[in-house]
């Protein structure tokens, strides 16, 4: 499917820096010459409703079928888009997508629509527009907030193949995209199953131990049920040496370097590893008298006390091991739990609290008076848990190490394959729509696929994953993983 593709035999200079050479029979056109740019509309907030009216699309609604924002004012024809229209988010990363809903919608002022008269060209735009927008996005800007003007969109120049060739390119890229999305979907389901298996292993180990024949006793706690008879049943607060709420501090200033410290946020939680992520840490200014009592020590557990939602309740936890930031505090949305190591191993308590959050055992301790969930710390720390002797805790952790590592490696391998496919797809699309690869013959020989038995879910705009690169991937790599998925 991929490895037989060849470059076009004759090329010419396009005169467009980002585009380079294009096939000699292609034209170089500007968007305004072949399409109309439809701008969004600054809606009156008083007319927004969650129930009735017309859907109003925001950048985060690209490629979605539903949106919670609706407008019950008069229909604004100049901001109307139809299902399938090609849309551009004009702030941030300039994402390109479509409105995947089944009814017309309205665009807000942070978006625009590129509408071509010919359906082949409009479909072609879905693939070609991300290329010049990526170049614009990576250019030097004078401000930290990036905004794209509609006039810039109209002036974008690109290689314009004949209409039959555009249709062939779209047919080929749609076919490849469907196969890749099917495979990514299968891998994502596998990851979910692996995570569920991991959670089941942890759940059993931290509530019943490893001995299936151990004698049990009633814990007196409804959710916990019976526990090994030699375990203690204790409230969470009784196994802690200390708790301390975080603080956000103020913006750092050059003249106050001595008061600057890393402030960990919930966004820094790596929930797969249950550790702090090193990707992008925040520095805040906090006076020493306020900072010192809040400094973290290796073995501290960081618990989210504000945030969460219906899909993921508040109360996520990670372990601070001191490796990412040797000197740090937490933000005001996090509380520091310092285990009493004479009673509980930090890693054991971490797994137990993580299990309670993922299985929603902490939901009765959650208050929600606004859109943000808040964990009632007093109620939460009063919850009862089963606590084995410390030597048994260490034995449980040791026995869990190998099976959990194997599951994590399987998840990481699936993640890497997803990253490989996404990066390969991005590069393949760029090579096709810029005239580096000729897909006309390949498109003719593609099989006619039956209509999808179920609609493939569009992928989210944010496809961030592990920092794996596919620069050395080949066409054979892609075909191999796809063949394995279809076997």
Protein Blocks (a to p, Z undefined) as FASTA:
>chain_A
ZZmpccdfbdcdehiaklmpadfkbccddfklmcccdddddddfklgcfkbccddddfkl
goiabdfbdcfbdcdfklgccehiacddfehjlpacddfbfbdcdddfkbccdddfblkl
mmmmmmmmmmmmmmmmmmccfbfbdcddfklmmmpccddddfklmmmmmmmmmmmmmmmm
mmmmmmmmmmmmmmmmmmmmmmmmmmnojblkbccddehiaklmpadfkbccddfklmpf
bdcdddebjaddfklmmlgccdddfklpcfknopacfkbccdddddfklmmmmpccehia
cddfbgcjfklcghiacddehlmmmbacddfkbccddddfklocfklmmmmmmmmmmnop
mmmmpccfblbdcddfklmmmpccddddfklmmmmmmmmmmmmmmmmmmmmmmmmmmmmm
mmmmmmmmmmmmnopaccklmmmmpccddddfbdcddddfblcdcfddfklpcfklmmmm
mmmmmZZ
